[in-house]
Amino acid sequence: MRADGTTFRAPPSKVGVEGELYTRIDPSGAKDRDIEHWFSREIENPFISALTRLQSLNGIERNKFAGRGDPVRRKELQELGFLVGEYDERMPLSLQIRTAIANYLAAMVVRSPTYLAKLTVWHESNNCTGGLPVSNAAFRGFALENMLYLYDVYRDAITSSCINLVIANCNHEFLFADGGVAAKEPWSKRPMPFDLYVPLTPKLALNVLPLPGAYTSGLWISRVNSRGVSRYNRTMLADAKRFVFSRSTPPISFIRKYFGVRAPSPFGSRWINGKLETIYDRSRDN
């Protein structure tokens, strides 16, 4: 679906494709595709196996909660669209699979055309040329090198964070948009502040949170109803530029209403005596 509400059909293989996004141009004008080949070989191929593992939903461990927990927190989670059951659910994963997921998520952040464009502009503004003419391709090359450094920063942060597999237990589907992933920055090696959201399939999504004592041996499982799916979809629509994609008939009125509109940000967090305190403000959740 386009921003004006018109719809079109496209095969999944063509969604979000931009040719030669990582191609560097050397001074002779020759194209260097090493980064593209590296992403394909080291990031995308391993993630295919990881995604197949996630889609199976096999091996989920369920441990009954000792009690019903904090009733206030439980009510808040239900208001947010989470299905709060009697069990803590987790999906243990091999180190290889979890690493492939973390690598893919980090790559999704930095591989966005918008992100690369921002880095290019930054280098154009901050690199001294001594009055000599410098091509846009050269600045783009600097940005690509910086992107690889930032990829390592994001990957390290994600690896040590809680990676939450969000399952849509309802008829609604997660939407995809050309804005890519939704990442709240700044990112740093400290536990806060950042979070990251990316839909994987119409029924599965990943949400990364830097929680203290994060479970890093697999994925934490969350299940959401239609309200929860709508909340995540608003996050995705907020960063949409031109297109929104869905497997089924798109919710046109919902998309038109929230396309490019900032999503609610009702959460606040701070560290007190080494502990993370999170506050939910209902007045900011609309």
N, C-alpha and C positions, 0 to 999 in steps of 0.2 A: 504494500500500500504506500502511495506517495503522500507527501505532506498535505496536498490539496484534497485528499479523500478518495482519489481515484485508485483503482486496484489493477494489478497485472499478475500474470503467472510467470514463474521462473523456476528452473530446476535448482535443487540445493547446491549443485556444483558451481553455479554461477552467482550465488549469493555472497556478497562481500568480497568479490575477487577484484583485485587491482594489480595489473601487470607491472612487473619490474619495480615493485615498491622499494626493494632494498638494493637495487643495482647502483653500484658506484661507477663514476666516470673518471678515468685517470686523465692526466694532462694531455695525452695524445688523442683523447676522445674514445678510447676503447672502453667497453663495458666490462665491469668486474662483478660477476654474479656469485661470488663466494658466500656472501651472507645469505642469499636466497637458498643456495644449496645446503648451507649449514642448517637453516631453519627447517627445511624439508627433511633432512636426514636425522638431525639430533632432537628435534622438537615434535614435528607432526607425526612422523612414523611411529615413534614409541607411544604417542598419545592415542593412536588408533586402538592399540591393545588395551590401554587403560580404560578408554571409553566403553569398549566391549565388556570389560569387567564390571564397570559401574552399571551399565544397562541391565545386566543380568540380575542385579539386586540380590545375589547369592551371598551367603555367609554373614548376614547381619546378625549380630549378637544382641540379645535383649536381656537386660538386668533390671529386675523390679526395684523401683525406688523404695528406700527405707520408709519414707512417709510421703505424704502428698505435697511436701515442700511448703514454701512460703505462699500463702493464699493470695497475697497481693500480687506477687510476681506471676503466679499462675493465671490470674485474671488478666494481667497485662498481656501475657503471651497469647491468650485466647482472643483478646481484642485485636491483636496484630494479625490474626489469621492463622496462628499455629494450632495444630491439633495436639493438645497436651494429654498424653496417655499416662499409663502407670509404669512405663518402662523407659529406661535409658537405652537408646539404640545406637550402635556403632558398627561400622564395617571395617574390620581389620584388613590391611593391605600389605603386600610385600613392599620392601623399601624401593624396589625398582618401579612398581606401579605408582606409588605415592610421589616419587621423585619426578616421574613423567608428567603427573598432574601439575605439580608445582612449577615445573619448567614451562609447561604449556600456558598456565595462567600468567606467569611473568611475561612470556612472549606476547600474549594477547594484549597486555597493557602497552608495551612499547612498540608493537607492530602496527598500531593504528595510524592511518595516514594523517589524522589530525594531530596526534602526538608527535609524529616525525616533523610535521610542518611547524609546530611550536618550537621544537629543538632547532630547526633550520633558522627560523627568525631570530632565536636567541643568539646563535653563532654569528649571524649577520650583524647584530647589534653590538656584540661584545668582543669580536675578534678584530684586532688592529691590523690593517692591511698596509700601513705606511704610505697610503695614497696610491698604491698599485692596484690595477684592475684585478678583481677576483671574481670568477664566474660563480653563478648560483650553484652549479654542480659541485664546486669545491666546498662551499658552505654546507651543502647537503651531505657531502662526504664526511665533514667534521661531525655533523649531526648523527650520521650512522655510527661512527665510532663511539660517540657519546651514548647512543642508544644501547650498544653492546655492554657498556659499563653499567648503565642503569638496569639492564636486564639482570645482571648479577645481583644488584641491590634488591630488586623486587623478588627475585627467586629466593634469596636467603631469608627475606622477611616472611614470605609465604610458607617456606619449608618449616619454619619454627612456629607457625600459627595454626589455629584451628581451622581446618577446611571442612565446611559443613555441606553435606549433600542434601539439597532441598528437593523433596518429592511432592508433586502436585497430586493430592488425593481428592480430586474433584474433576468436573467436566471442563474446567478452564485450562488454558495452555499458556506456557511462558512465551512471550513475544521476543523476537530478535530485531535489532535495529542497526543501522549503519554506523551508529556512534561507537560500536564495539562493546567493550566491557565498561561497567560503571565502577570507577575507582575514586574513592574519596581520599584525597591527599592532604597534607604531605605524608609521604612514606619515609620511614626511618627505621633504624634497627631497634628503636625503642618499641615497647608493646603498643603504644598508642601515639598519635591517632591515625588510623586508616581502616578502611574496609573495602572489600572488592566483591562485586557480584557479576556473574556471567551465566547466561542460560546455555545449557548443553543440548537439550532436546526439548520438545514441547512439554515434557513431563518431568524433566530433571534440570536442576541448576546447581551452581556452586556459589557459596558465600564464604569468604575468607575473613576471619576475625582474629585479631592478635590477643587472644585471651591469656591471662596468666595461667601457667600450668597446663598449656594447651595439649590436647590429645594428638600426638604426632605419629601414632602407629597405624593410622588409617583415617577414616572419615567419620565425623559425627553426623547422625541422621536427624533431619527435621522433616515433619510432614505438615503441609499447609492446605487449607481449604480455599475456596474461591476468593475470599477476602485477602488471604495471604498472597495468592497469585497476582491479584490486582495490585497489591502493594509493590511487589517486585517488578511488575510490568510498568508501573509509574516510574520507577527508578530507571528502567531501560529507556522509556520514552523521553525522559528529561534530557538525555544526551543525543537523541535522534537528530539527524541533519536533513536527510531527504527521504529515506525509505524505512518502512517497518515490514517485517516478514513474519508470517505465521503459516503453519501447516494447514489448518482448517480455515474456514471463512473468517477473515479478520473482524474483530469487534470495532466497526468503523466509527461509531459515535464515541466510544471510549478513547480510541486513538486520536481522533480529531480534537477531543477535549484536552488531552494531556500531552500532545505532541510538542516537544520543546519546552514544556512547562516544568519548572523546578519541582522536584518531588519533596514531600514533607520530610522534615528533619527533626523528629521529636525527641531524639536521644542526646543526652549529654554524658560525658564521662570524665573522670579525674582519678588521680592516684592519691590515696591517703594512707600514710604509714605502710607503704608497700602493697596496698590492696587496691584493686580497681573498683570504683564505685560508678554505677551506671544509673542514670535517672531518666525516666520516661515522662515527658510533658505532654499531656493530652491536648492542651490548648494549641500546640504547634502541629498537631496531627490532623490535617484536613486537606 
